[in-house]
Amino acid sequence: MAKMEPAAVAYFEGKYVPIEEAKVSIMTHAFNYGTGLFEGVRGYYVEDENNILIFRLEEHVDRMVRNMNILCMEIDETKDQISEICIEVVRRSGFREGIYIRPICYKSELSLGPKLRGVESSFCCYVITLGDYVDIRKGLDVVVSSWRRLSDNAIPSRVKSTGSYLNSSLAATEAKQAGFDEAIFLREDGTVAEGSAMNLFMVLNGKLITTPPNADILVGITRNTVLELAREELGVEVIERPIGRTELYGCDELFFSGTGAQVAPVRSVDQRLIGSGQPGELSKRLQDLYFLVVQGKVEKYRGWCTPVY
């Protein structure tokens, strides 16, 4: 895991406070029942600009606000205010390196009972430093997990809820204990969902294939970025469809995408090499283009990058 240092300042209970003062009671509803909702947003330090560019902040905040409705959450902060708070927490931190912003909406009431409606919600936000979450160069060795992905009609994966990440933790822990880098989830019907906390892309006969939004996945911001870059910039045919487990073994390339993972090639699945066992050509092209985009080097997509300073 990359180095992580918290900023000195967080946003908590409506004001900016020292991080050590941003604490919740052990009676907090979210702590007891997992009734929190969060986003993960990256900021990239661009040396020649001496600035941090936050990647697709507007899209992250929009997804968070939409998902608040699923969890019956109402907070005082507006969508625009949430964006500004994310920027301000980074600005007050003074970091000049890669960072990760964690805005959280949570059931802050000190009450008993697993329910959503009628329970008070609050918003908070903090920032940490973050480099590469996984090895994005050599290729990852992954395993299909024995744990199944949560169903949308049980605990929806499209919502980044704090409680649902127990599912991810079980799969990732199982994989690492067995000596692998990451896990791939199957759905209850046996088709592929995604990684433990990242979306999955497969390259087959020159086409880019990924699981659709209704496959019990988080509809990732990075996923959407990869889809657009592949179509618009590389002219690659993109297909969203169910993927069978054994298709993974015979594909030409495989990679994960996500705010943490970025674009991370997969070397093997269940001890079966993918292609040559090295990051594939399309994976590397997408990875290179992605890093140009997030650092504001592609004018067409500069609007995706929000400067902090």
DAHUJO-V70525 format. One record per residue. N is the residue number from 0. RES is the residue in three letters. PSI is psi in whole degrees, -180 to 180 (none if undefined). D_FIRST is the distance of its C-alpha to the first C-alpha in Angstrom with 1 decimal. Layout:
[[N RES PSI D_FIRST] [N RES PSI D_FIRST]]
//
This chain:
[[0 MET 139 0.0] [1 ALA 161 3.8] [2 LYS 139 6.7] [3 MET 122 8.5] [4 GLU 132 12.2] [5 PRO 152 14.9] [6 ALA 163 18.1] [7 ALA -18 21.2] [8 VAL 141 22.9] [9 ALA 164 22.6] [10 TYR 122 25.2] [11 PHE 130 26.6] [12 GLU 42 30.1] [13 GLY 7 31.5] [14 LYS 165 30.6] [15 TYR 126 28.1] [16 VAL 160 27.3] [17 PRO 141 25.2] [18 ILE -33 21.8] [19 GLU -13 23.0] [20 GLU -7 26.0] [21 ALA 81 24.2] [22 LYS 150 24.6] [23 VAL 158 26.2] [24 SER 152 28.6] [25 ILE -13 27.9] [26 MET -3 30.8] [27 THR 135 29.1] [28 HIS -45 29.7] [29 ALA -35 26.2] [30 PHE -35 24.7] [31 ASN -30 27.3] [32 TYR 2 27.4] [33 GLY 26 24.2] [34 THR 61 26.3] [35 GLY 159 23.9] [36 LEU 132 23.1] [37 PHE 168 20.3] [38 GLU 159 19.1] [39 GLY 119 16.0] [40 VAL 129 17.2] [41 ARG 148 15.7] [42 GLY 133 17.5] [43 TYR 129 17.6] [44 TYR 125 19.0] [45 VAL 109 22.0] [46 GLU -43 23.3] [47 ASP -13 26.8] [48 GLU -11 27.3] [49 ASN 48 25.5] [50 ASN 158 24.3] [51 ILE 128 21.5] [52 LEU 119 22.3] [53 ILE 128 21.1] [54 PHE 121 21.1] [55 ARG 47 23.6] [56 LEU -45 23.7] [57 GLU -42 27.1] [58 GLU -38 26.1] [59 HIS -45 23.3] [60 VAL -40 25.7] [61 ASP -44 28.4] [62 ARG -40 26.5] [63 MET -46 25.7] [64 VAL -40 29.3] [65 ARG -42 30.6] [66 ASN -22 28.4] [67 MET -33 29.7] [68 ASN -35 33.0] [69 ILE -37 31.8] [70 LEU 16 30.7] [71 CYS 50 33.9] [72 MET 136 32.2] [73 GLU 130 34.2] [74 ILE 166 33.0] [75 ASP -33 34.8] [76 GLU 135 32.5] [77 THR 171 33.5] [78 LYS -46 31.4] [79 ASP -38 32.2] [80 GLN -37 31.4] [81 ILE -45 27.9] [82 SER -46 27.2] [83 GLU -36 28.6] [84 ILE -43 26.7] [85 CYS -44 23.4] [86 ILE -44 24.7] [87 GLU -37 26.1] [88 VAL -40 23.1] [89 VAL -44 21.3] [90 ARG -44 24.6] [91 ARG -22 25.0] [92 SER -31 21.6] [93 GLY 12 22.7] [94 PHE 148 19.3] [95 ARG 58 19.7] [96 GLU 178 16.3] [97 GLY 136 14.1] [98 ILE 166 14.0] [99 TYR 123 13.5] [100 ILE 135 16.6] [101 ARG 88 17.0] [102 PRO 139 20.8] [103 ILE 131 21.9] [104 CYS 131 25.4] [105 TYR 154 26.2] [106 LYS 103 29.2] [107 SER -4 29.9] [108 GLU 145 33.2] [109 LEU 82 33.7] [110 SER 162 35.4] [111 LEU 140 35.6] [112 GLY 126 35.7] [113 PRO 83 33.5] [114 LYS 167 34.9] [115 LEU -51 33.9] [116 ARG 137 37.1] [117 GLY 5 38.6] [118 VAL 126 35.4] [119 GLU 140 34.5] [120 SER 153 31.4] [121 SER 167 29.6] [122 PHE 140 27.1] [123 CYS 169 24.3] [124 CYS 138 21.6] [125 TYR 172 18.8] [126 VAL 144 16.4] [127 ILE 164 13.1] [128 THR 149 11.7] [129 LEU 128 9.1] [130 GLY -136 8.6] [131 ASP 124 7.7] [132 TYR -37 5.9] [133 VAL 168 7.1] [134 ASP 115 9.4] [135 ILE 7 12.4] [136 ARG -52 14.8] [137 LYS -20 15.7] [138 GLY 139 15.7] [139 LEU 145 14.1] [140 ASP 118 15.9] [141 VAL 166 16.5] [142 VAL 146 18.9] [143 VAL 124 21.3] [144 SER 150 20.7] [145 SER -17 23.6] [146 TRP 142 22.8] [147 ARG 151 24.6] [148 ARG 140 23.6] [149 LEU 142 25.4] [150 SER 148 28.7] [151 ASP -27 29.5] [152 ASN 7 32.5] [153 ALA -76 30.5] [154 ILE 106 27.3] [155 PRO 125 26.9] [156 SER -20 23.6] [157 ARG -15 24.9] [158 VAL 124 24.4] [159 LYS 71 20.9] [160 SER 145 22.1] [161 THR -39 20.1] [162 GLY -35 22.0] [163 SER -17 21.4] [164 TYR -2 17.6] [165 LEU -40 18.7] [166 ASN -48 19.6] [167 SER -41 16.2] [168 SER -40 14.6] [169 LEU -45 17.3] [170 ALA -46 16.8] [171 ALA -40 13.1] [172 THR -44 13.6] [173 GLU -45 16.7] [174 ALA -48 15.1] [175 LYS -36 12.4] [176 GLN -27 15.2] [177 ALA 2 17.4] [178 GLY 12 15.2] [179 PHE 165 14.3] [180 ASP -34 11.3] [181 GLU 173 12.6] [182 ALA 154 15.9] [183 ILE 129 18.9] [184 PHE 140 21.2] [185 LEU 156 24.9] [186 ARG 175 27.3] [187 GLU -26 30.1] [188 ASP 2 32.5] [189 GLY -8 30.3] [190 THR 165 29.3] [191 VAL 141 25.8] [192 ALA -78 24.0] [193 GLU -173 20.5] [194 GLY -175 16.9] [195 SER -33 15.3] [196 ALA 40 14.5] [197 MET 153 15.6] [198 ASN 164 19.1] [199 LEU 136 20.4] [200 PHE 142 22.8] [201 MET 138 25.1] [202 VAL 126 27.4] [203 LEU 119 30.8] [204 ASN 43 33.9] [205 GLY 0 32.7] [206 LYS 145 32.0] [207 LEU 122 28.7] [208 ILE 134 28.5] [209 THR 159 26.4] [210 THR 146 27.0] [211 PRO 167 29.2] [212 PRO -25 28.6] [213 ASN 18 30.6] [214 ALA 34 28.4] [215 ASP 44 26.5] [216 ILE 162 23.7] [217 LEU 127 22.2] [218 VAL 91 24.1] [219 GLY 147 21.3] [220 ILE -42 21.9] [221 THR -38 20.0] [222 ARG -49 22.0] [223 ASN -35 25.1] [224 THR -47 24.2] [225 VAL -43 23.8] [226 LEU -45 27.0] [227 GLU -43 28.9] [228 LEU -39 27.8] [229 ALA -45 28.6] [230 ARG -53 32.0] [231 GLU -34 33.1] [232 GLU -33 31.7] [233 LEU -7 31.5] [234 GLY 30 34.3] [235 VAL 138 32.5] [236 GLU 129 34.0] [237 VAL 132 31.6] [238 ILE 130 32.3] [239 GLU 113 30.9] [240 ARG 165 32.0] [241 PRO 146 31.2] [242 ILE 131 29.4] [243 GLY 151 30.3] [244 ARG -47 27.9] [245 THR -16 29.8] [246 GLU -31 29.7] [247 LEU -37 26.1] [248 TYR -29 27.3] [249 GLY 7 29.9] [250 CYS 170 28.4] [251 ASP -37 28.1] [252 GLU 159 24.6] [253 LEU 139 21.8] [254 PHE 156 18.8] [255 PHE 157 16.6] [256 SER 148 16.9] [257 GLY 165 15.4] [258 THR -43 14.5] [259 GLY -50 10.7] [260 ALA -26 11.3] [261 GLN -117 14.2] [262 VAL 108 16.2] [263 ALA 107 14.5] [264 PRO 150 17.1] [265 VAL 132 17.5] [266 ARG -38 19.0] [267 SER 154 20.4] [268 VAL 126 21.2] [269 ASP 42 22.5] [270 GLN 24 22.8] [271 ARG 122 24.9] [272 LEU 140 24.2] [273 ILE 121 24.4] [274 GLY -126 27.0] [275 SER -6 26.7] [276 GLY 6 23.2] [277 GLN 156 22.0] [278 PRO 131 20.8] [279 GLY 168 24.1] [280 GLU -48 26.3] [281 LEU -39 26.1] [282 SER -45 22.3] [283 LYS -39 22.1] [284 ARG -44 24.9] [285 LEU -40 23.3] [286 GLN -47 19.9] [287 ASP -44 21.9] [288 LEU -41 24.1] [289 TYR -45 21.4] [290 PHE -29 19.9] [291 LEU -41 23.4] [292 VAL -48 24.1] [293 VAL -20 21.2] [294 GLN 12 22.2] [295 GLY 20 25.7] [296 LYS -7 27.2] [297 VAL 108 29.1] [298 GLU -38 31.9] [299 LYS -32 32.6] [300 TYR 14 29.3] [301 ARG -29 29.1] [302 GLY -17 30.0] [303 TRP -12 26.6] [304 CYS 119 25.2] [305 THR 114 26.0] [306 PRO 143 26.2] [307 VAL -46 25.3] [308 TYR none 27.6]]
//
